[in-house]
Amino acid sequence: MNFALILFVLVIVSGIAWLADKMYFAPQRRLAGNDRMPLWLEYTAGFFPVICAVFVLRSFIVEPFKIPSGSMIPTLQIGDFILVNKFTYGIRLPVINQKVITLGSPKRGDVVVFRYPRDESVDYIKRVVALPGDEITYEDKRLKINGLPLQYSGGEPYLDPENMRYAKRYTETFPVDLGGNRHDILNDSDRPSAVFPTERFPGAEFCQYQQTGLTCKVPAGHYFAMGDNRDNSADSRYWGFVPDKNIVGKAFFVWLNLGNLGRIGSFE
Protein backbone atom coordinates (compact mmCIF):
# COMPACT_ATOMS: atom_id res chain seq x y z
CA MET A 1 0.00 0.00 0.00
CA ASN A 2 1.43 3.36 -1.07
CA PHE A 3 0.49 5.43 1.98
CA ALA A 4 2.19 8.55 0.58
CA LEU A 5 -0.02 8.39 -2.52
CA ILE A 6 -3.17 7.86 -0.45
CA LEU A 7 -2.25 10.83 1.75
CA PHE A 8 -1.56 12.97 -1.32
CA VAL A 9 -4.99 12.14 -2.79
CA LEU A 10 -6.65 12.99 0.53
CA VAL A 11 -4.85 16.36 0.57
CA ILE A 12 -6.08 17.15 -2.95
CA VAL A 13 -9.68 16.09 -2.30
CA SER A 14 -9.97 17.82 1.09
CA GLY A 15 -8.13 20.89 -0.26
CA ILE A 16 -10.60 21.29 -3.11
CA ALA A 17 -13.48 20.99 -0.64
CA TRP A 18 -11.81 23.50 1.72
CA LEU A 19 -11.28 26.01 -1.11
CA ALA A 20 -14.84 25.55 -2.38
CA ASP A 21 -16.15 26.14 1.13
CA LYS A 22 -14.11 29.32 1.59
CA MET A 23 -15.06 30.77 -1.81
CA TYR A 24 -18.67 29.60 -2.20
CA PHE A 25 -20.37 27.54 0.49
CA ALA A 26 -19.38 29.64 3.53
CA PRO A 27 -20.58 32.94 1.94
CA GLN A 28 -23.85 31.23 1.00
CA ARG A 29 -24.34 30.05 4.58
CA ARG A 30 -23.73 33.56 5.91
CA LEU A 31 -26.30 35.02 3.52
CA ALA A 32 -28.78 32.42 4.70
CA GLY A 33 -27.94 33.13 8.34
CA ASN A 34 -26.75 29.57 8.91
CA ASP A 35 -23.17 29.07 10.00
CA ARG A 36 -23.43 25.31 10.39
CA MET A 37 -21.19 23.40 7.97
CA PRO A 38 -22.83 20.43 6.21
CA LEU A 39 -21.66 17.03 7.35
CA TRP A 40 -19.97 16.22 4.02
CA LEU A 41 -17.91 19.41 4.28
CA GLU A 42 -17.01 18.72 7.91
CA TYR A 43 -15.44 15.42 6.84
CA THR A 44 -13.64 16.89 3.82
CA ALA A 45 -12.87 20.60 4.13
CA GLY A 46 -12.84 20.39 7.93
CA PHE A 47 -10.01 17.87 7.93
CA PHE A 48 -7.89 19.62 5.30
CA PRO A 49 -5.57 21.53 7.71
CA VAL A 50 -4.81 18.37 9.70
CA ILE A 51 -4.28 16.16 6.63
CA CYS A 52 -2.11 18.83 5.01
CA ALA A 53 0.04 19.19 8.14
CA VAL A 54 0.54 15.42 8.38
CA PHE A 55 1.42 15.24 4.68
CA VAL A 56 4.03 18.01 4.93
CA LEU A 57 5.51 16.60 8.16
CA ARG A 58 5.72 13.04 6.80
CA SER A 59 6.95 14.03 3.34
CA PHE A 60 9.62 16.58 4.18
CA ILE A 61 10.58 16.39 7.87
CA VAL A 62 10.20 13.05 9.67
CA GLU A 63 8.48 9.76 8.95
CA PRO A 64 7.77 6.94 11.43
CA PHE A 65 8.71 3.34 10.70
CA LYS A 66 8.42 0.07 12.61
CA ILE A 67 11.27 -2.45 12.70
CA PRO A 68 9.79 -5.78 11.47
CA SER A 69 12.82 -8.08 11.68
CA GLY A 70 16.05 -8.71 13.59
CA SER A 71 18.48 -7.78 10.82
CA MET A 72 19.65 -4.65 12.69
CA ILE A 73 20.05 -6.25 16.14
CA PRO A 74 21.67 -5.17 18.46
CA THR A 75 21.25 -1.54 17.29
CA LEU A 76 17.53 -1.83 16.57
CA GLN A 77 15.19 -4.42 18.02
CA ILE A 78 12.08 -6.04 16.57
CA GLY A 79 9.12 -3.82 17.45
CA ASP A 80 11.08 -0.57 17.69
CA PHE A 81 9.17 2.40 16.30
CA ILE A 82 11.74 4.78 14.84
CA LEU A 83 11.81 8.25 13.33
CA VAL A 84 13.54 8.89 10.01
CA ASN A 85 14.91 12.31 9.06
CA LYS A 86 13.55 13.05 5.57
CA PHE A 87 15.59 16.16 4.80
CA THR A 88 19.12 15.42 6.02
CA TYR A 89 20.16 14.14 2.56
CA GLY A 90 18.00 16.53 0.55
CA ILE A 91 14.44 17.51 -0.29
CA ARG A 92 12.53 14.94 -2.35
CA LEU A 93 9.14 15.28 -3.98
CA PRO A 94 6.61 13.06 -2.21
CA VAL A 95 5.09 10.04 -3.95
CA ILE A 96 7.70 9.97 -6.78
CA ASN A 97 10.64 10.39 -4.35
CA GLN A 98 12.53 12.62 -6.80
CA LYS A 99 15.31 14.69 -5.18
CA VAL A 100 14.99 18.39 -6.03
CA ILE A 101 17.38 19.93 -3.50
CA THR A 102 20.60 18.25 -2.31
CA LEU A 103 21.52 18.97 1.31
CA GLY A 104 23.94 16.11 1.96
CA SER A 105 24.56 12.44 1.29
CA PRO A 106 24.79 9.28 3.40
CA LYS A 107 28.03 8.75 5.31
CA ARG A 108 29.72 5.49 6.23
CA GLY A 109 28.00 4.19 9.32
CA ASP A 110 24.65 5.95 8.77
CA VAL A 111 21.54 3.84 9.34
CA VAL A 112 19.20 4.56 6.44
CA VAL A 113 15.74 3.59 5.28
CA PHE A 114 15.45 2.96 1.55
CA ARG A 115 13.14 1.40 -0.98
CA TYR A 116 14.22 -2.19 -1.64
CA PRO A 117 15.71 -2.25 -5.16
CA ARG A 118 13.95 -5.49 -6.10
CA ASP A 119 10.53 -4.32 -4.88
CA GLU A 120 10.27 -0.58 -4.37
CA SER A 121 6.96 -0.91 -2.53
CA VAL A 122 8.94 -2.40 0.39
CA ASP A 123 11.08 -0.31 2.76
CA TYR A 124 14.35 -1.70 4.14
CA ILE A 125 16.60 -0.38 6.89
CA LYS A 126 20.34 -1.11 6.90
CA ARG A 127 23.65 0.52 7.72
CA VAL A 128 25.65 2.18 4.92
CA VAL A 129 29.16 0.71 5.02
CA ALA A 130 30.55 1.86 1.66
CA LEU A 131 30.02 4.93 -0.54
CA PRO A 132 30.12 5.43 -4.31
CA GLY A 133 33.62 4.62 -5.58
CA ASP A 134 34.63 2.65 -2.46
CA GLU A 135 36.08 -0.83 -2.70
CA ILE A 136 34.62 -3.02 0.00
CA THR A 137 35.97 -6.40 1.08
CA TYR A 138 34.02 -8.66 3.43
CA GLU A 139 36.23 -11.61 4.28
CA ASP A 140 36.04 -14.02 7.21
CA LYS A 141 33.32 -11.76 8.65
CA ARG A 142 35.55 -8.68 8.75
CA LEU A 143 35.31 -5.53 6.65
CA LYS A 144 37.90 -3.56 4.74
CA ILE A 145 37.09 -0.32 2.96
CA ASN A 146 39.58 0.87 0.33
CA GLY A 147 42.15 -1.48 1.83
CA LEU A 148 41.71 -0.11 5.38
CA PRO A 149 40.53 -2.73 7.89
CA LEU A 150 37.81 -1.84 10.37
CA GLN A 151 38.66 -2.48 14.02
CA TYR A 152 36.80 -5.02 16.16
CA SER A 153 36.62 -5.32 19.93
CA GLY A 154 34.49 -7.25 22.39
CA GLY A 155 33.06 -10.62 21.49
CA GLU A 156 30.65 -11.18 24.38
CA PRO A 157 27.86 -13.77 23.94
CA TYR A 158 24.52 -12.30 22.85
CA LEU A 159 21.23 -14.15 22.42
CA ASP A 160 19.58 -13.24 19.13
CA PRO A 161 15.88 -13.19 20.09
CA GLU A 162 14.70 -13.69 16.51
CA ASN A 163 16.22 -17.13 15.97
CA MET A 164 17.14 -17.94 19.61
CA ARG A 165 20.80 -18.52 18.76
CA TYR A 166 23.82 -17.19 20.58
CA ALA A 167 26.08 -14.90 18.59
CA LYS A 168 29.00 -12.70 19.57
CA ARG A 169 28.61 -8.96 20.01
CA TYR A 170 31.46 -6.82 18.68
CA THR A 171 32.06 -3.11 18.44
CA GLU A 172 32.96 -2.30 14.84
CA THR A 173 34.92 0.93 14.30
CA PHE A 174 35.68 2.68 11.02
CA PRO A 175 39.19 4.16 10.75
CA VAL A 176 39.34 7.93 11.30
CA ASP A 177 40.08 8.37 7.58
CA LEU A 178 36.71 6.72 6.88
CA GLY A 179 34.71 8.77 9.37
CA GLY A 180 35.42 6.96 12.65
CA ASN A 181 31.84 5.71 13.18
CA ARG A 182 31.43 3.12 15.96
CA HIS A 183 28.53 0.72 16.33
CA ASP A 184 27.82 -2.78 17.60
CA ILE A 185 27.29 -5.82 15.39
CA LEU A 186 26.52 -9.51 15.85
CA ASN A 187 28.50 -12.39 14.33
CA ASP A 188 27.48 -16.02 14.64
CA SER A 189 30.69 -18.06 14.64
CA ASP A 190 28.73 -21.22 13.75
CA ARG A 191 27.48 -19.73 10.49
CA PRO A 192 29.70 -19.96 7.37
CA SER A 193 31.53 -16.94 5.98
CA ALA A 194 30.54 -17.76 2.40
CA VAL A 195 28.30 -15.20 0.72
CA PHE A 196 26.55 -15.93 -2.58
CA PRO A 197 23.81 -13.82 -4.23
CA THR A 198 20.42 -15.44 -4.70
CA GLU A 199 20.26 -14.10 -8.29
CA ARG A 200 22.18 -11.73 -10.53
CA PHE A 201 21.61 -8.05 -9.68
CA PRO A 202 22.37 -4.75 -11.46
CA GLY A 203 26.07 -4.02 -10.93
CA ALA A 204 26.96 -7.66 -10.19
CA GLU A 205 29.90 -7.29 -12.55
CA PHE A 206 31.52 -5.04 -9.92
CA CYS A 207 31.64 -7.90 -7.39
CA GLN A 208 33.76 -11.00 -6.95
CA TYR A 209 32.56 -13.82 -4.68
CA GLN A 210 34.61 -16.53 -2.99
CA GLN A 211 34.19 -19.01 -0.14
CA THR A 212 35.53 -16.56 2.46
CA GLY A 213 33.48 -13.55 1.40
CA LEU A 214 33.36 -10.98 -1.39
CA THR A 215 34.96 -7.85 -2.85
CA CYS A 216 32.90 -5.13 -4.57
CA LYS A 217 33.60 -1.80 -6.21
CA VAL A 218 30.60 0.41 -5.44
CA PRO A 219 29.36 2.08 -8.64
CA ALA A 220 28.59 5.80 -8.90
CA GLY A 221 25.27 6.85 -7.41
CA HIS A 222 25.00 3.72 -5.24
CA TYR A 223 25.75 2.53 -1.71
CA PHE A 224 26.66 -0.78 -0.10
CA ALA A 225 24.43 -1.50 2.92
CA MET A 226 24.58 -4.25 5.53
CA GLY A 227 22.58 -5.26 8.56
CA ASP A 228 24.27 -5.12 11.95
CA ASN A 229 23.11 -8.69 12.59
CA ARG A 230 25.59 -9.89 9.99
CA ASP A 231 24.58 -13.55 9.80
CA ASN A 232 20.86 -12.82 9.86
CA SER A 233 20.50 -10.06 7.29
CA ALA A 234 19.55 -10.04 3.60
CA ASP A 235 21.50 -7.02 2.36
CA SER A 236 23.80 -5.73 -0.39
CA ARG A 237 25.86 -8.93 -0.19
CA TYR A 238 22.89 -10.83 -1.61
CA TRP A 239 20.79 -8.42 -3.70
CA GLY A 240 23.22 -5.67 -4.69
CA PHE A 241 23.72 -1.95 -4.31
CA VAL A 242 21.28 0.70 -3.05
CA PRO A 243 20.65 3.46 -5.65
CA ASP A 244 20.75 6.99 -4.27
CA LYS A 245 17.28 7.60 -5.72
CA ASN A 246 15.89 4.89 -3.40
CA ILE A 247 17.07 6.56 -0.19
CA VAL A 248 14.17 7.64 2.04
CA GLY A 249 16.09 9.15 4.96
CA LYS A 250 18.33 8.66 7.97
CA ALA A 251 17.08 6.81 11.05
CA PHE A 252 17.88 8.67 14.26
CA PHE A 253 15.49 7.95 17.17
CA VAL A 254 13.48 5.15 18.80
CA TRP A 255 10.25 6.77 19.99
CA LEU A 256 8.37 3.66 21.14
CA ASN A 257 8.64 -0.07 21.72
CA LEU A 258 5.47 -1.50 23.26
CA GLY A 259 7.31 -4.56 24.52
CA ASN A 260 10.17 -2.64 26.10
CA LEU A 261 9.61 0.99 27.05
CA GLY A 262 13.25 1.26 28.05
CA ARG A 263 14.10 1.27 24.35
CA ILE A 264 12.68 4.80 23.95
CA GLY A 265 15.44 7.22 22.98
CA SER A 266 18.03 4.42 22.81
CA PHE A 267 19.17 5.05 19.24
CA GLU A 268 20.72 8.13 17.65
C-alpha positions in Angstrom: 0.0 0.0 0.0 1.4 3.4 -1.1 0.5 5.4 2.0 2.2 8.5 0.6 0.0 8.4 -2.5 -3.2 7.9 -0.4 -2.3 10.8 1.8 -1.6 13.0 -1.3 -5.0 12.1 -2.8 -6.6 13.0 0.5 -4.8 16.4 0.6 -6.1 17.1 -3.0 -9.7 16.1 -2.3 -10.0 17.8 1.1 -8.1 20.9 -0.3 -10.6 21.3 -3.1 -13.5 21.0 -0.6 -11.8 23.5 1.7 -11.3 26.0 -1.1 -14.8 25.5 -2.4 -16.2 26.1 1.1 -14.1 29.3 1.6 -15.1 30.8 -1.8 -18.7 29.6 -2.2 -20.4 27.5 0.5 -19.4 29.6 3.5 -20.6 32.9 1.9 -23.9 31.2 1.0 -24.3 30.1 4.6 -23.7 33.6 5.9 -26.3 35.0 3.5 -28.8 32.4 4.7 -27.9 33.1 8.3 -26.7 29.6 8.9 -23.2 29.1 10.0 -23.4 25.3 10.4 -21.2 23.4 8.0 -22.8 20.4 6.2 -21.7 17.0 7.4 -20.0 16.2 4.0 -17.9 19.4 4.3 -17.0 18.7 7.9 -15.4 15.4 6.8 -13.6 16.9 3.8 -12.9 20.6 4.1 -12.8 20.4 7.9 -10.0 17.9 7.9 -7.9 19.6 5.3 -5.6 21.5 7.7 -4.8 18.4 9.7 -4.3 16.2 6.6 -2.1 18.8 5.0 0.0 19.2 8.1 0.5 15.4 8.4 1.4 15.2 4.7 4.0 18.0 4.9 5.5 16.6 8.2 5.7 13.0 6.8 7.0 14.0 3.3 9.6 16.6 4.2 10.6 16.4 7.9 10.2 13.1 9.7 8.5 9.8 9.0 7.8 6.9 11.4 8.7 3.3 10.7 8.4 0.1 12.6 11.3 -2.5 12.7 9.8 -5.8 11.5 12.8 -8.1 11.7 16.0 -8.7 13.6 18.5 -7.8 10.8 19.7 -4.7 12.7 20.1 -6.3 16.1 21.7 -5.2 18.5 21.2 -1.5 17.3 17.5 -1.8 16.6 15.2 -4.4 18.0 12.1 -6.0 16.6 9.1 -3.8 17.5 11.1 -0.6 17.7 9.2 2.4 16.3 11.7 4.8 14.8 11.8 8.2 13.3 13.5 8.9 10.0 14.9 12.3 9.1 13.5 13.0 5.6 15.6 16.2 4.8 19.1 15.4 6.0 20.2 14.1 2.6 18.0 16.5 0.6 14.4 17.5 -0.3 12.5 14.9 -2.3 9.1 15.3 -4.0 6.6 13.1 -2.2 5.1 10.0 -3.9 7.7 10.0 -6.8 10.6 10.4 -4.3 12.5 12.6 -6.8 15.3 14.7 -5.2 15.0 18.4 -6.0 17.4 19.9 -3.5 20.6 18.2 -2.3 21.5 19.0 1.3 23.9 16.1 2.0 24.6 12.4 1.3 24.8 9.3 3.4 28.0 8.8 5.3 29.7 5.5 6.2 28.0 4.2 9.3 24.7 5.9 8.8 21.5 3.8 9.3 19.2 4.6 6.4 15.7 3.6 5.3 15.5 3.0 1.5 13.1 1.4 -1.0 14.2 -2.2 -1.6 15.7 -2.2 -5.2 14.0 -5.5 -6.1 10.5 -4.3 -4.9 10.3 -0.6 -4.4 7.0 -0.9 -2.5 8.9 -2.4 0.4 11.1 -0.3 2.8 14.3 -1.7 4.1 16.6 -0.4 6.9 20.3 -1.1 6.9 23.7 0.5 7.7 25.7 2.2 4.9 29.2 0.7 5.0 30.6 1.9 1.7 30.0 4.9 -0.5 30.1 5.4 -4.3 33.6 4.6 -5.6 34.6 2.6 -2.5 36.1 -0.8 -2.7 34.6 -3.0 0.0 36.0 -6.4 1.1 34.0 -8.7 3.4 36.2 -11.6 4.3 36.0 -14.0 7.2 33.3 -11.8 8.6 35.6 -8.7 8.8 35.3 -5.5 6.6 37.9 -3.6 4.7 37.1 -0.3 3.0 39.6 0.9 0.3 42.2 -1.5 1.8 41.7 -0.1 5.4 40.5 -2.7 7.9 37.8 -1.8 10.4 38.7 -2.5 14.0 36.8 -5.0 16.2 36.6 -5.3 19.9 34.5 -7.3 22.4 33.1 -10.6 21.5 30.6 -11.2 24.4 27.9 -13.8 23.9 24.5 -12.3 22.8 21.2 -14.1 22.4 19.6 -13.2 19.1 15.9 -13.2 20.1 14.7 -13.7 16.5 16.2 -17.1 16.0 17.1 -17.9 19.6 20.8 -18.5 18.8 23.8 -17.2 20.6 26.1 -14.9 18.6 29.0 -12.7 19.6 28.6 -9.0 20.0 31.5 -6.8 18.7 32.1 -3.1 18.4 33.0 -2.3 14.8 34.9 0.9 14.3 35.7 2.7 11.0 39.2 4.2 10.8 39.3 7.9 11.3 40.1 8.4 7.6 36.7 6.7 6.9 34.7 8.8 9.4 35.4 7.0 12.6 31.8 5.7 13.2 31.4 3.1 16.0 28.5 0.7 16.3 27.8 -2.8 17.6 27.3 -5.8 15.4 26.5 -9.5 15.8 28.5 -12.4 14.3 27.5 -16.0 14.6 30.7 -18.1 14.6 28.7 -21.2 13.8 27.5 -19.7 10.5 29.7 -20.0 7.4 31.5 -16.9 6.0 30.5 -17.8 2.4 28.3 -15.2 0.7 26.6 -15.9 -2.6 23.8 -13.8 -4.2 20.4 -15.4 -4.7 20.3 -14.1 -8.3 22.2 -11.7 -10.5 21.6 -8.1 -9.7 22.4 -4.7 -11.5 26.1 -4.0 -10.9 27.0 -7.7 -10.2 29.9 -7.3 -12.6 31.5 -5.0 -9.9 31.6 -7.9 -7.4 33.8 -11.0 -6.9 32.6 -13.8 -4.7 34.6 -16.5 -3.0 34.2 -19.0 -0.1 35.5 -16.6 2.5 33.5 -13.5 1.4 33.4 -11.0 -1.4 35.0 -7.8 -2.8 32.9 -5.1 -4.6 33.6 -1.8 -6.2 30.6 0.4 -5.4 29.4 2.1 -8.6 28.6 5.8 -8.9 25.3 6.8 -7.4 25.0 3.7 -5.2 25.8 2.5 -1.7 26.7 -0.8 -0.1 24.4 -1.5 2.9 24.6 -4.3 5.5 22.6 -5.3 8.6 24.3 -5.1 12.0 23.1 -8.7 12.6 25.6 -9.9 10.0 24.6 -13.5 9.8 20.9 -12.8 9.9 20.5 -10.1 7.3 19.5 -10.0 3.6 21.5 -7.0 2.4 23.8 -5.7 -0.4 25.9 -8.9 -0.2 22.9 -10.8 -1.6 20.8 -8.4 -3.7 23.2 -5.7 -4.7 23.7 -1.9 -4.3 21.3 0.7 -3.1 20.6 3.5 -5.6 20.7 7.0 -4.3 17.3 7.6 -5.7 15.9 4.9 -3.4 17.1 6.6 -0.2 14.2 7.6 2.0 16.1 9.1 5.0 18.3 8.7 8.0 17.1 6.8 11.1 17.9 8.7 14.3 15.5 8.0 17.2 13.5 5.2 18.8 10.2 6.8 20.0 8.4 3.7 21.1 8.6 -0.1 21.7 5.5 -1.5 23.3 7.3 -4.6 24.5 10.2 -2.6 26.1 9.6 1.0 27.1 13.2 1.3 28.1 14.1 1.3 24.3 12.7 4.8 23.9 15.4 7.2 23.0 18.0 4.4 22.8 19.2 5.0 19.2 20.7 8.1 17.6 
